[in-house]
Amino acid sequence: MITASRPEWIAPFTGLEPGQFRKLVRVVAQRGGDEIADGRPGRQWALPLADRVLLVAVYWRTNLTMRQIGALFGVSHSAAHRVIDKVSRC
């Protein structure tokens, strides 16, 4: 399973250096990326913000399907789609 807590996964899958990736996570957090979907009460995200940003970066950089992305991050393809939709809007 890919995770942002292991920096060796960042560059090969995103093309970003770890410092660039950390800056991207900060920007997404400032723009509301850590909020629950639609700002409504509900279930928390299954993945931490850094992993969600990594998921989106992997999706944009590779040409993997939602099913493949979900499997890499240990979430369903529909959860991967929700993450991409939410984080891409930030």
ABEGO torsion letter per residue (X at the ends): XBBAABAAAAAAAAGBBAAAAAAAAAAAAAAGAABBBGGBBEBBBABBAAAAAAAAAAAAABABBAAAAAAAAGBBAAAAAAAAAAAAAX
